[in-house]
Each structure stands twice: as structure tokens, then as C-alpha cells.
Amino acid sequence: MKGARVPALLAGLTAALTLAGCGVPPSGVIQAGVPASGLSSPRATPPVPGAVPFYFVRDGAPSPYLRKVYDPADLGAVVRLLFDGPTVTEAVTATTELPRLTAAPDVMIDDGTSLSVRLRDKVPRLSHLALRQLACTMAHVPLPSAVAPADTGQEGAVPAPSATARRALGAKSVQVVGDGWTVTGSADGCPAPSG
């Protein structure tokens, strides 16, 4: 029995010296937080990906270019992607009038038909064509359809809509606020996305 304790004590002493040699002070068990409880709730569902028509400039006018977006309901992410400009493939036929952003914009739905975008960095006033790109894109962002409160599941969870239960945001006007300027544009007359 005594012979078995000596190797265990030596192993513990070696571990303590190794940790102390690395600058890590030895400590006892530290209690913090609640223990992990396993997987997340089975009711939690990820956002449904969707095809978003991003409007870039083709032949001098806004034209839709469909892209797959993980969460189209994240309007701030959609606006950032639009301001990032066309992809390499899209750039073969498209350009943009929108400037690159260095800070994420604040995006708010004011009511059922208008949207506000506040640009946080010093961005020059948007041109009419740039504003049309933004207004057309935001008018056609697909969002999950609203689910009536009566359709909520157990514990108030709202079931995820099917991929076919989608509607466009339908913002008819977009107001963009920059550093010392404000412009408002309309989505009237935007070409409809195909596909």
C-alpha cells in the first residue's frame, strides 16, 4: 500500500511543478455557472435560407442578381452584402454605385412600407442610382410569413415557416441617413426578380 502512494505523490508533485514552471498557479476546483445540459431545445430551428435579389447596376439601371442568403430576415446583413458590391461572377456584367462601408449600418423597419438605414461611418451622399439599388433590393427581400399567435406551439414557441411560406419585405421607400445628409428613395418601377 505504501509503495503505491509514493508513485501517485510523485506524479502529483510533477504535475504541480510542471504547471508552476509554465506560470500557471495551481488551484483547486473552481465552481462557475450551471453544468452543461446537453443539446439545445428541439423546438429551436435555424433560419430558413432564401434567395435574395441584390440590385446592381447593369446597362445604367438597377438589375436583380439572385444570391442565396443564410438569414434574409437579418436586414442589416443584407444591406452590408449589398454595399459590399457584386461578387467576382456578378462583376462580369454588374457594377455598383454604393460605397464600401467600414462600419455596420443600423437598419430599422419604420412601418409596413418604409425602411430606415443609418450609415455610421463617413459615407458620401448616395447618388440617385445608388439609392435605387438599395430601395429595389430591400423591397424584394424575402421574409418568413408571420405566424398567427394561435399557431404557437407548446410553451409559446412559434413554429418555423416552410420555405414556401415566404413573402417579400415590400418596403416601398427607403430613407438613408448619413453624416450630415438624408436621402429618401422609392422602390416603384424596380424590375422584378426572375426565378
Order of alpha helices (4+ residues) and beta strands (2+ residues): alpha-beta-beta-alpha-beta-beta-alpha-beta-beta-beta-beta
